[in-house]
Amino acid sequence: MYSIVELEMKLENEQAKYELIKQNEAIYSIEDAKKYYKVEKAAPTFILQCEDGLIACIVSACRGKLDFDAMKKQFGYSKLKMANREKVEKQTGYKIGSVPLIGLNLPCIFDNTLLQFDYIYGGTGNELITLKIDPHDVIRLNNVINFID
């Protein structure tokens, strides 16, 4: 689990193209996000449970609901669902709603549609700070094991 200072140091050391954006209130929905950036560039990080444990899933907010049946078929999982809130917090140290784009140390599924943007927006672990980052850096700095087309 990274503090904001540690996250910024990691991003600097890795020469990522990024910006940290401070806001006055937490972003919990698309409506909240509209106050700060174009929501088509929003990339929430969901934590999923599969038979191998927890995995991160970074997807476009424009995608709508995750199709777990299609994802199970595409990636070969027999079990795939949203992870239990308590398990996410215990294993990652982050609360649902503030899960970061970078620094989870979990296998990750990444939505390729995000690559059309120069920057995407997502969590930092701090509810009042959003990460604006090149999507290629998100792939490079995470343990991406699969891609959603």
C-alpha positions in Angstrom: 0.0 0.0 0.0 1.4 3.3 -1.1 0.9 6.7 0.6 0.5 9.6 -1.8 4.2 10.6 -1.3 5.3 7.0 -2.0 3.0 6.8 -5.1 4.4 10.1 -6.4 8.0 8.8 -5.8 7.2 5.6 -7.7 5.7 7.4 -10.6 8.7 9.8 -10.8 11.2 7.0 -10.5 9.4 5.1 -13.3 9.2 8.2 -15.4 5.5 7.9 -15.8 3.5 10.7 -17.5 1.1 11.7 -14.8 -0.6 14.4 -12.7 -2.2 14.2 -9.2 -5.4 16.2 -9.1 -6.8 17.3 -5.8 -10.5 17.7 -5.3 -12.7 19.0 -2.5 -14.9 15.9 -2.3 -14.5 12.2 -2.9 -15.5 10.8 -6.3 -17.8 7.8 -5.9 -19.8 8.0 -9.1 -19.7 9.2 -12.7 -21.8 12.2 -11.6 -19.1 13.1 -9.0 -16.3 12.7 -11.6 -18.0 15.0 -14.1 -17.0 17.9 -11.9 -13.3 17.2 -12.4 -12.6 15.5 -15.8 -14.2 13.9 -18.9 -15.8 10.8 -17.6 -15.2 8.8 -20.8 -11.5 8.8 -19.6 -12.4 7.5 -16.2 -10.8 4.1 -15.4 -12.1 2.7 -12.1 -10.2 -0.2 -10.6 -12.4 -3.1 -9.4 -11.2 -6.0 -7.3 -12.5 -9.3 -8.4 -12.4 -12.8 -6.8 -11.5 -15.8 -8.9 -10.5 -19.3 -8.0 -6.9 -18.1 -7.7 -7.6 -15.2 -5.3 -8.0 -11.5 -5.8 -7.3 -9.8 -9.1 -7.5 -6.1 -10.2 -9.6 -5.1 -13.1 -9.1 -1.7 -14.7 -11.9 -0.8 -17.1 -13.4 2.1 -18.9 -16.2 3.7 -17.1 -18.1 3.8 -20.4 -18.1 0.0 -20.6 -21.0 -0.3 -18.2 -21.4 -3.4 -16.1 -18.7 -6.1 -16.2 -19.9 -9.3 -18.0 -18.5 -11.9 -15.7 -19.7 -14.8 -17.8 -17.9 -13.5 -20.9 -14.8 -12.7 -18.8 -14.8 -16.2 -17.3 -15.0 -17.7 -20.8 -12.3 -15.3 -22.3 -9.8 -15.8 -19.5 -10.5 -19.4 -18.5 -11.8 -18.7 -14.9 -14.4 -21.1 -13.4 -15.3 -18.5 -10.7 -15.3 -14.7 -11.1 -17.2 -12.1 -9.2 -16.8 -8.8 -7.3 -14.6 -9.4 -4.3 -16.0 -9.1 -0.8 -15.5 -5.5 0.6 -13.8 -6.8 3.8 -11.5 -9.1 2.0 -10.4 -6.3 -0.4 -9.6 -3.9 2.5 -7.8 -6.6 4.5 -5.7 -7.9 1.6 -5.0 -4.5 -0.2 -5.3 -2.0 2.6 -7.6 0.1 0.4 -11.3 0.7 0.9 -13.7 0.2 -2.0 -14.0 3.6 -3.7 -10.4 4.5 -3.2 -8.6 1.6 -4.9 -5.6 2.9 -6.9 -4.7 2.4 -10.5 -1.0 1.7 -9.4 0.5 -0.3 -6.6 -1.9 -3.1 -5.7 0.6 -6.0 -6.3 -2.2 -8.1 -7.7 -2.6 -9.7 -11.1 -4.5 -7.3 -13.3 -6.9 -7.3 -16.2 -6.8 -4.1 -18.3 -9.4 -2.7 -20.7 -7.7 -2.1 -24.1 -10.3 0.6 -25.0 -8.5 2.9 -22.6 -5.5 2.9 -24.9 -7.3 5.3 -27.2 -6.8 8.1 -24.7 -3.6 10.1 -24.0 -4.5 10.1 -20.3 -7.0 8.2 -18.1 -8.2 9.1 -14.6 -8.4 6.8 -11.6 -7.8 6.2 -8.0 -4.7 6.9 -5.9 -5.8 5.3 -2.6 -6.8 8.7 -1.3 -10.4 9.7 -1.8 -9.5 13.3 -2.4 -6.8 12.8 -5.0 -7.2 11.5 -8.6 -4.4 10.1 -10.8 -4.3 11.4 -14.3 -1.9 9.0 -16.2 -0.9 7.7 -19.6 -2.7 4.3 -19.9 0.5 2.7 -21.3 2.2 3.6 -17.9 -0.7 1.9 -16.1 0.0 -1.3 -18.1 3.8 -1.0 -17.5 3.5 -0.4 -13.8 1.0 -3.2 -13.0 1.1 -7.0 -13.3 -1.2 -7.1 -16.3 -2.0 -10.7 -17.1 -5.0 -10.3 -19.5 -6.7 -7.6 -21.7 -10.3 -6.9 -22.4 -10.9 -5.9 -26.0 
